[in-house]
Amino acid sequence: MLRILIEISEQELDEAFAVSDGIAAVLDRAGMRRAILLHGSDATVWPFVHRAAERHWSTRVGLEDGKALPDGTTASGNAALTAAAVAIFRAGR
């Protein structure tokens, strides 16, 4: 196994963070030492991108996950979403 996907369908942000943090805690207690990819959709896309950047995890974004950029405007395409995610990761350095 190369990485572990944590993908939450919950849209209420506090609940989504609680579920994803709970999964990460279980993996940690089990001694799983694999890369984690945190993936959100719609309301959780950008909060999860920020969380992934903070924790040095991977993430992914695309139009199938949500069409809005972090500022709420509609993305022109996948390239715009990816550029926004890269900017978030670079800002955390």
C-alpha positions as CSV (number, residue, x, y, z in Angstrom):
1,M,0.0,0.0,0.0
2,L,1.5,3.3,-1.1
3,R,-0.9,5.7,0.7
4,I,-4.1,5.8,2.7
5,L,-7.0,7.8,1.5
6,I,-9.1,9.6,4.0
7,E,-12.2,10.8,2.1
8,I,-15.1,12.2,4.1
9,S,-18.6,12.8,2.7
10,E,-19.7,14.8,5.7
11,Q,-20.3,18.4,4.8
12,E,-20.6,20.0,8.2
13,L,-17.0,21.1,8.8
14,D,-16.6,20.4,12.5
15,E,-18.0,16.9,12.0
16,A,-15.8,16.3,8.9
17,F,-12.7,17.3,10.9
18,A,-13.7,15.1,13.8
19,V,-14.2,12.1,11.5
20,S,-11.0,12.6,9.6
21,D,-9.0,13.2,12.8
22,G,-10.5,10.1,14.3
23,I,-9.5,8.0,11.3
24,A,-5.9,9.5,11.5
25,A,-5.8,8.7,15.2
26,V,-6.8,5.1,14.7
27,L,-4.2,4.7,11.9
28,D,-1.5,6.2,14.2
29,R,-2.4,3.9,17.1
30,A,-2.3,0.9,14.7
31,G,1.2,2.0,13.7
32,M,0.3,2.7,10.1
33,R,3.2,4.7,8.7
34,R,2.0,5.4,5.2
35,A,1.4,8.7,3.4
36,I,-2.1,10.1,3.9
37,L,-4.2,11.7,1.2
38,L,-7.0,13.8,2.6
39,H,-9.8,14.4,0.2
40,G,-12.8,16.6,0.6
41,S,-15.7,17.6,-1.5
42,D,-17.9,20.7,-1.8
43,A,-17.8,22.4,1.6
44,T,-14.7,20.5,2.8
45,V,-12.5,20.9,-0.2
46,W,-10.5,24.0,0.9
47,P,-10.6,23.3,4.6
48,F,-9.2,19.9,3.9
49,V,-6.5,21.3,1.6
50,H,-5.4,23.6,4.4
51,R,-5.5,20.7,6.9
52,A,-3.4,18.5,4.5
53,A,-0.9,21.3,4.1
54,E,-0.6,21.8,7.8
55,R,0.0,18.1,8.5
56,H,2.2,17.5,5.5
57,W,-0.3,15.1,3.9
58,S,-1.3,14.9,0.3
59,T,-4.5,16.1,-1.2
60,R,-6.3,16.4,-4.5
61,V,-8.7,18.8,-6.0
62,G,-10.7,18.8,-9.2
63,L,-14.0,19.9,-10.7
64,E,-15.5,16.6,-9.5
65,D,-14.9,17.6,-5.9
66,G,-16.1,21.2,-6.1
67,K,-16.2,24.0,-8.6
68,A,-15.5,27.0,-6.3
69,L,-12.1,28.5,-5.6
70,P,-11.1,29.4,-2.0
71,D,-12.6,32.9,-2.5
72,G,-15.9,31.4,-3.5
73,T,-15.7,32.3,-7.2
74,T,-16.3,29.6,-9.8
75,A,-13.1,28.0,-11.1
76,S,-12.4,28.2,-14.8
77,G,-11.2,24.6,-14.8
78,N,-9.1,22.0,-13.0
79,A,-5.9,24.1,-13.6
80,A,-7.3,27.0,-11.6
81,L,-8.3,24.6,-8.7
82,T,-4.8,23.0,-8.8
83,A,-3.1,26.4,-8.8
84,A,-5.1,27.5,-5.8
85,A,-4.2,24.3,-3.9
86,V,-0.5,24.7,-4.8
87,A,-0.6,28.3,-3.5
88,I,-2.0,27.1,-0.2
89,F,0.8,24.5,0.2
90,R,3.5,27.0,-0.8
91,A,2.1,29.6,1.7
92,G,2.6,27.0,4.5
93,R,6.3,26.7,3.9
